Amino acid sequence: MSNTPMAASPLTRAVLEIDEYVSGLGWDQPARLFALVDTARLRAEQPSLADRLGLGDESESSGLTPIEQDEVPTGKPLDEFLATIAWPDAVVGCALAVERLMLPPSAEAQVPQGLDEAALTKWVADHPDRQEVRMTVAVLRDGARESALRLREKDSPTEVLTGSDLVPGLAEALAATFEE
């Protein structure tokens, strides 16, 4: 069973569960998209799917179950792909796990001006202070948000940073998938 703290909200638990799952696949993974469904509703409305997902008759009724979606296309910018998504009503939220290179705030002031995206990507990749990070960001239809960040150099469940505003741009893009 997972090491996710039970005191956390259902959304935080879902984000940490996804982070734990994706981290078990190793690094250098493509982005992964998950639908979040209400566990009790899933058990009631689709018992055979709930059984396949290993959701027995746990007493917990406020949980969210992440269901991995088809592969995220690699040839298309993430924001363009997310703009094409529409979720059925049964999906109460969604989450995305994606790896990125990140610079510490101290290095951001050194970024050369006028670089196109490809040149900027190369500049960041070549920077000595760059960090590889996996971001798992989840949003619910009601506006709730949660994220987990895991640095490659501190790849341990005890080193995962969580918070609702860690990756606001990605949270906005995910929230937009629920707008009519």
CYANA upper distance limits for C-alpha pairs under 8 A (distance plus 0.5 A):
  2 SER  CA     17 GLU  CA      7.55
  2 SER  CA     20 GLU  CA      8.41
  4 THR  CA     13 ARG  CA      6.57
  4 THR  CA     16 LEU  CA      6.92
  4 THR  CA     17 GLU  CA      7.38
  5 PRO  CA     13 ARG  CA      7.66
  6 MET  CA     13 ARG  CA      8.00
  8 ALA  CA     12 THR  CA      6.33
  8 ALA  CA     13 ARG  CA      6.55
  9 SER  CA     13 ARG  CA      6.68
 10 PRO  CA     14 ALA  CA      6.64
 10 PRO  CA     62 SER  CA      7.07
 10 PRO  CA     63 GLY  CA      5.66
 10 PRO  CA     64 LEU  CA      6.50
 11 LEU  CA     15 VAL  CA      6.75
 11 LEU  CA     63 GLY  CA      8.45
 11 LEU  CA     64 LEU  CA      7.35
 11 LEU  CA    138 ALA  CA      7.94
 11 LEU  CA    145 ARG  CA      8.10
 11 LEU  CA    146 GLU  CA      7.12
 12 THR  CA     16 LEU  CA      6.69
 12 THR  CA    146 GLU  CA      6.56
 12 THR  CA    147 SER  CA      8.12
 12 THR  CA    162 THR  CA      8.41
 13 ARG  CA     17 GLU  CA      6.49
 14 ALA  CA     18 ILE  CA      6.67
 14 ALA  CA     63 GLY  CA      8.48
 14 ALA  CA     64 LEU  CA      6.68
 14 ALA  CA     65 THR  CA      7.39
 14 ALA  CA     66 PRO  CA      7.14
 15 VAL  CA     19 ASP  CA      6.62
 15 VAL  CA     95 ALA  CA      7.96
 15 VAL  CA    136 THR  CA      6.91
 15 VAL  CA    137 VAL  CA      7.43
 15 VAL  CA    138 ALA  CA      6.96
 15 VAL  CA    146 GLU  CA      7.44
 15 VAL  CA    147 SER  CA      6.98
 15 VAL  CA    148 ALA  CA      7.05
 16 LEU  CA     20 GLU  CA      6.52
 16 LEU  CA    148 ALA  CA      7.28
 17 GLU  CA     21 TYR  CA      6.66
 18 ILE  CA     22 VAL  CA      6.53
 18 ILE  CA     66 PRO  CA      7.76
 18 ILE  CA     97 ALA  CA      8.20
 18 ILE  CA    136 THR  CA      7.82
 19 ASP  CA     23 SER  CA      6.39
 19 ASP  CA     97 ALA  CA      7.86
 19 ASP  CA    136 THR  CA      6.74
 19 ASP  CA    148 ALA  CA      7.58
 20 GLU  CA     24 GLY  CA      6.77
 20 GLU  CA    157 PRO  CA      7.83
 21 TYR  CA     25 LEU  CA      7.48
 22 VAL  CA     26 GLY  CA      7.56
 22 VAL  CA     97 ALA  CA      8.01
 23 SER  CA     27 TRP  CA      7.55
 25 LEU  CA     29 GLN  CA      8.08
 27 TRP  CA    152 ARG  CA      8.27
 28 ASP  CA     99 GLU  CA      7.86
 29 GLN  CA     98 VAL  CA      8.38
 29 GLN  CA     99 GLU  CA      7.85
 30 PRO  CA     72 VAL  CA      7.94
 30 PRO  CA     74 THR  CA      7.91
 30 PRO  CA     98 VAL  CA      7.36
 30 PRO  CA     99 GLU  CA      8.11
 31 ALA  CA     71 GLU  CA      8.35
 31 ALA  CA     72 VAL  CA      6.61
 31 ALA  CA     96 LEU  CA      7.42
 31 ALA  CA     97 ALA  CA      6.09
 31 ALA  CA     98 VAL  CA      4.93
 31 ALA  CA     99 GLU  CA      7.48
 32 ARG  CA     68 GLU  CA      7.68
 32 ARG  CA     69 GLN  CA      7.96
 32 ARG  CA     71 GLU  CA      7.12
 32 ARG  CA     72 VAL  CA      6.71
 32 ARG  CA     96 LEU  CA      6.12
 32 ARG  CA     97 ALA  CA      5.71
 32 ARG  CA     98 VAL  CA      7.12
 33 LEU  CA     68 GLU  CA      6.44
 33 LEU  CA     69 GLN  CA      6.04
 33 LEU  CA     70 ASP  CA      8.04
 33 LEU  CA     71 GLU  CA      7.97
 33 LEU  CA     72 VAL  CA      7.30
 33 LEU  CA     94 CYS  CA      7.88
 33 LEU  CA     95 ALA  CA      6.37
 33 LEU  CA     96 LEU  CA      5.05
 33 LEU  CA     97 ALA  CA      7.10
 34 PHE  CA     66 PRO  CA      6.21
 34 PHE  CA     67 ILE  CA      5.67
 34 PHE  CA     68 GLU  CA      4.80
 34 PHE  CA     69 GLN  CA      5.91
 34 PHE  CA     94 CYS  CA      6.02
 34 PHE  CA     95 ALA  CA      5.53
 34 PHE  CA     96 LEU  CA      6.68
 35 ALA  CA     66 PRO  CA      6.13
 35 ALA  CA     67 ILE  CA      5.65
 35 ALA  CA     68 GLU  CA      6.94
 35 ALA  CA     69 GLN  CA      7.31
 35 ALA  CA     91 VAL  CA      6.65
 35 ALA  CA     92 VAL  CA      8.28
 35 ALA  CA     93 GLY  CA      6.64
 35 ALA  CA     94 CYS  CA      4.96
 35 ALA  CA     95 ALA  CA      6.99
 36 LEU  CA     64 LEU  CA      6.45
 36 LEU  CA     65 THR  CA      5.99
 36 LEU  CA     66 PRO  CA      5.09
 36 LEU  CA     67 ILE  CA      6.84
 36 LEU  CA     91 VAL  CA      6.26
 36 LEU  CA     92 VAL  CA      6.27
 36 LEU  CA     93 GLY  CA      5.22
 36 LEU  CA     94 CYS  CA      5.56
 36 LEU  CA     95 ALA  CA      7.68
 37 VAL  CA     41 ARG  CA      8.27
 37 VAL  CA     42 LEU  CA      7.40
 37 VAL  CA     64 LEU  CA      5.96
 37 VAL  CA     65 THR  CA      5.75
 37 VAL  CA     66 PRO  CA      7.05
 37 VAL  CA     67 ILE  CA      8.18
 37 VAL  CA     90 ALA  CA      7.03
 37 VAL  CA     91 VAL  CA      5.47
 37 VAL  CA     92 VAL  CA      5.89
 37 VAL  CA     93 GLY  CA      7.30
 38 ASP  CA     42 LEU  CA      6.61
 38 ASP  CA     62 SER  CA      7.81
 38 ASP  CA     63 GLY  CA      6.75
 38 ASP  CA     64 LEU  CA      5.31
 38 ASP  CA     65 THR  CA      6.79
 38 ASP  CA     90 ALA  CA      8.43
 38 ASP  CA     91 VAL  CA      8.15
 38 ASP  CA     92 VAL  CA      7.25
 39 THR  CA     43 ARG  CA      6.70
 39 THR  CA     55 LEU  CA      8.36
 39 THR  CA     61 SER  CA      7.27
 39 THR  CA     62 SER  CA      7.64
 39 THR  CA     63 GLY  CA      5.88
 39 THR  CA     64 LEU  CA      5.68
 39 THR  CA     65 THR  CA      5.93
 40 ALA  CA     44 ALA  CA      6.70
 40 ALA  CA     61 SER  CA      5.79
 40 ALA  CA     62 SER  CA      7.63
 40 ALA  CA     63 GLY  CA      7.82
 41 ARG  CA     45 GLU  CA      6.40
 42 LEU  CA     46 GLN  CA      5.85
 42 LEU  CA     47 PRO  CA      7.41
 42 LEU  CA     49 LEU  CA      8.30
 42 LEU  CA     50 ALA  CA      6.80
 43 ARG  CA     47 PRO  CA      5.29
 43 ARG  CA     49 LEU  CA      8.37
 43 ARG  CA     50 ALA  CA      5.84
 43 ARG  CA     55 LEU  CA      7.87
 46 GLN  CA     50 ALA  CA      6.71
 47 PRO  CA     51 ASP  CA      6.60
 48 SER  CA     52 ARG  CA      6.79
 49 LEU  CA     53 LEU  CA      6.69
 50 ALA  CA     54 GLY  CA      6.78
 50 ALA  CA     55 LEU  CA      5.59
 50 ALA  CA     56 GLY  CA      7.70
 51 ASP  CA     55 LEU  CA      6.03
 51 ASP  CA     56 GLY  CA      6.75
 66 PRO  CA     94 CYS  CA      8.41
 66 PRO  CA     95 ALA  CA      8.49
 72 VAL  CA     81 PHE  CA      8.25
 73 PRO  CA     81 PHE  CA      8.03
 76 LYS  CA     80 GLU  CA      7.23
 76 LYS  CA     81 PHE  CA      6.93
 77 PRO  CA     81 PHE  CA      6.90
 78 LEU  CA     82 LEU  CA      6.62
 79 ASP  CA     83 ALA  CA      6.69
 79 ASP  CA    173 ALA  CA      7.12
 80 GLU  CA     84 THR  CA      7.38
 81 PHE  CA     85 ILE  CA      7.70
 82 LEU  CA    173 ALA  CA      7.30
 82 LEU  CA    174 LEU  CA      7.38
 82 LEU  CA    177 THR  CA      7.05
 83 ALA  CA    173 ALA  CA      8.19
 83 ALA  CA    176 ALA  CA      7.93
 83 ALA  CA    177 THR  CA      6.94
 84 THR  CA    177 THR  CA      8.31
 85 ILE  CA    177 THR  CA      6.20
 86 ALA  CA    177 THR  CA      6.40
 86 ALA  CA    178 PHE  CA      7.19
 87 TRP  CA     91 VAL  CA      6.74
 87 TRP  CA    177 THR  CA      7.74
 87 TRP  CA    178 PHE  CA      7.22
 92 VAL  CA    140 LEU  CA      6.24
 92 VAL  CA    141 ARG  CA      6.18
 93 GLY  CA    138 ALA  CA      7.58
 93 GLY  CA    139 VAL  CA      5.94
 93 GLY  CA    140 LEU  CA      4.42
 93 GLY  CA    141 ARG  CA      6.09
 94 CYS  CA    138 ALA  CA      6.05
 94 CYS  CA    139 VAL  CA      6.20
 94 CYS  CA    140 LEU  CA      7.08
 94 CYS  CA    174 LEU  CA      7.55
 95 ALA  CA    136 THR  CA      7.28
 95 ALA  CA    137 VAL  CA      5.86
 95 ALA  CA    138 ALA  CA      4.45
 95 ALA  CA    139 VAL  CA      6.95
 95 ALA  CA    174 LEU  CA      7.91
 96 LEU  CA    135 MET  CA      8.34
 96 LEU  CA    136 THR  CA      6.04
 96 LEU  CA    137 VAL  CA      5.95
 96 LEU  CA    138 ALA  CA      7.01
 96 LEU  CA    174 LEU  CA      8.48
 97 ALA  CA    134 ARG  CA      7.29
 97 ALA  CA    135 MET  CA      6.02
 97 ALA  CA    136 THR  CA      4.66
 97 ALA  CA    137 VAL  CA      7.01
 98 VAL  CA    134 ARG  CA      6.10
 98 VAL  CA    135 MET  CA      5.90
 98 VAL  CA    136 THR  CA      7.03
 99 GLU  CA    132 GLU  CA      7.56
 99 GLU  CA    133 VAL  CA      6.10
 99 GLU  CA    134 ARG  CA      4.74
 99 GLU  CA    135 MET  CA      6.66
100 ARG  CA    132 GLU  CA      6.40
100 ARG  CA    133 VAL  CA      5.96
100 ARG  CA    134 ARG  CA      6.88
100 ARG  CA    135 MET  CA      8.17
101 LEU  CA    124 VAL  CA      7.63
101 LEU  CA    125 ALA  CA      7.38
101 LEU  CA    130 ARG  CA      6.81
101 LEU  CA    131 GLN  CA      6.07
101 LEU  CA    132 GLU  CA      5.15
101 LEU  CA    133 VAL  CA      6.64
102 MET  CA    124 VAL  CA      8.06
102 MET  CA    130 ARG  CA      6.08
102 MET  CA    131 GLN  CA      5.61
102 MET  CA    132 GLU  CA      6.77
102 MET  CA    133 VAL  CA      7.29
103 LEU  CA    107 ALA  CA      6.49
103 LEU  CA    108 GLU  CA      7.06
103 LEU  CA    124 VAL  CA      7.66
103 LEU  CA    129 ASP  CA      6.90
103 LEU  CA    130 ARG  CA      5.29
103 LEU  CA    131 GLN  CA      6.69
104 PRO  CA    108 GLU  CA      7.30
104 PRO  CA    129 ASP  CA      7.58
104 PRO  CA    130 ARG  CA      7.69
104 PRO  CA    131 GLN  CA      8.39
105 PRO  CA    109 ALA  CA      7.95
106 SER  CA    110 GLN  CA      8.48
107 ALA  CA    111 VAL  CA      7.66
107 ALA  CA    129 ASP  CA      7.90
111 VAL  CA    123 TRP  CA      8.50
115 LEU  CA    119 ALA  CA      6.06
115 LEU  CA    120 LEU  CA      6.01
116 ASP  CA    120 LEU  CA      6.56
117 GLU  CA    121 THR  CA      6.54
118 ALA  CA    122 LYS  CA      6.78
119 ALA  CA    123 TRP  CA      6.58
120 LEU  CA    124 VAL  CA      6.67
121 THR  CA    125 ALA  CA      6.62
122 LYS  CA    126 ASP  CA      6.60
123 TRP  CA    127 HIS  CA      6.69
124 VAL  CA    130 ARG  CA      7.06
125 ALA  CA    130 ARG  CA      7.28
126 ASP  CA    130 ARG  CA      8.26
131 GLN  CA    151 LEU  CA      7.33
131 GLN  CA    152 ARG  CA      7.83
131 GLN  CA    153 GLU  CA      8.27
132 GLU  CA    151 LEU  CA      6.38
132 GLU  CA    152 ARG  CA      5.92
132 GLU  CA    153 GLU  CA      8.12
133 VAL  CA    149 LEU  CA      7.10
133 VAL  CA    150 ARG  CA      6.04
133 VAL  CA    151 LEU  CA      4.92
133 VAL  CA    152 ARG  CA      6.32
134 ARG  CA    149 LEU  CA      6.22
134 ARG  CA    150 ARG  CA      5.69
134 ARG  CA    151 LEU  CA      6.95
134 ARG  CA    152 ARG  CA      8.00
135 MET  CA    147 SER  CA      7.48
135 MET  CA    148 ALA  CA      6.33
135 MET  CA    149 LEU  CA      5.22
135 MET  CA    150 ARG  CA      7.15
135 MET  CA    167 VAL  CA      8.35
136 THR  CA    147 SER  CA      5.92
136 THR  CA    148 ALA  CA      5.61
136 THR  CA    149 LEU  CA      6.99
137 VAL  CA    145 ARG  CA      8.03
137 VAL  CA    146 GLU  CA      6.44
137 VAL  CA    147 SER  CA      4.73
137 VAL  CA    148 ALA  CA      7.01
137 VAL  CA    167 VAL  CA      7.73
137 VAL  CA    170 LEU  CA      7.61
137 VAL  CA    171 ALA  CA      6.79
138 ALA  CA    145 ARG  CA      6.21
138 ALA  CA    146 GLU  CA      5.85
138 ALA  CA    147 SER  CA      6.63
138 ALA  CA    171 ALA  CA      7.31
138 ALA  CA    174 LEU  CA      7.98
139 VAL  CA    143 GLY  CA      7.00
139 VAL  CA    144 ALA  CA      6.16
139 VAL  CA    145 ARG  CA      4.93
139 VAL  CA    146 GLU  CA      7.04
139 VAL  CA    171 ALA  CA      6.96
139 VAL  CA    174 LEU  CA      7.06
139 VAL  CA    175 ALA  CA      6.52
140 LEU  CA    144 ALA  CA      5.73
140 LEU  CA    145 ARG  CA      7.01
140 LEU  CA    175 ALA  CA      7.84
141 ARG  CA    175 ALA  CA      7.66
141 ARG  CA    178 PHE  CA      6.83
143 GLY  CA    175 ALA  CA      7.73
144 ALA  CA    164 SER  CA      8.50
145 ARG  CA    164 SER  CA      5.66
145 ARG  CA    165 ASP  CA      8.04
145 ARG  CA    171 ALA  CA      7.43
146 GLU  CA    162 THR  CA      7.64
146 GLU  CA    163 GLY  CA      6.20
146 GLU  CA    164 SER  CA      4.63
146 GLU  CA    165 ASP  CA      7.67
147 SER  CA    162 THR  CA      5.97
147 SER  CA    163 GLY  CA      5.97
147 SER  CA    164 SER  CA      6.20
147 SER  CA    165 ASP  CA      7.77
147 SER  CA    166 LEU  CA      6.81
147 SER  CA    167 VAL  CA      7.53
148 ALA  CA    160 VAL  CA      6.77
148 ALA  CA    161 LEU  CA      5.93
148 ALA  CA    162 THR  CA      4.88
148 ALA  CA    163 GLY  CA      7.23
148 ALA  CA    166 LEU  CA      8.30
149 LEU  CA    160 VAL  CA      6.13
149 LEU  CA    161 LEU  CA      5.57
149 LEU  CA    162 THR  CA      6.94
149 LEU  CA    166 LEU  CA      8.43
150 ARG  CA    154 LYS  CA      7.60
150 ARG  CA    155 ASP  CA      6.86
150 ARG  CA    156 SER  CA      8.30
150 ARG  CA    159 GLU  CA      7.33
150 ARG  CA    160 VAL  CA      5.46
150 ARG  CA    161 LEU  CA      7.09
151 LEU  CA    155 ASP  CA      6.42
151 LEU  CA    159 GLU  CA      8.48
151 LEU  CA    160 VAL  CA      8.25
154 LYS  CA    159 GLU  CA      6.74
155 ASP  CA    159 GLU  CA      7.36
155 ASP  CA    160 VAL  CA      8.48
156 SER  CA    160 VAL  CA      7.44
162 THR  CA    166 LEU  CA      8.04
167 VAL  CA    171 ALA  CA      6.78
168 PRO  CA    172 GLU  CA      6.60
169 GLY  CA    173 ALA  CA      6.85
170 LEU  CA    174 LEU  CA      6.69
171 ALA  CA    175 ALA  CA      6.54
172 GLU  CA    176 ALA  CA      6.66
173 ALA  CA    177 THR  CA      7.43
174 LEU  CA    178 PHE  CA      8.18
175 ALA  CA    179 GLU  CA      7.76
